[in-house]
Amino acid sequence: MADRKVTKTGKGDGNVITKLCNSGEWWSPRSKDDAIDDIDSGRHSYYVMVGSSKVNIHVVNVGGKKHLRTDRDGKGKNNLEELPDC
């Protein structure tokens, strides 16, 4: 399993994450559905850096739909929403 660093995100209506990105990485951009499959299957993990801390991205089920999230860090509701657009 490879850890993939995420530096940017694609966002749709309501700031819903639609893709994960890291410029220059062969896997980028990675669609939300593919990233969810990667995480659920244990094939790859994804993370963001918050200061000097590595914060893992995980899958949550909200209203029967799967979404990508990070744990709250006291700075924001979801670090993925705060990343620049890709």
Secondary structure by P-SEA (a helix, b strand, c coil): cbbbbbcbbbbccccccccccccccccccccaaaaaaaaaaccbbbbbbcccbbbbbbbbbcccbbbbbccccccccccccccccc
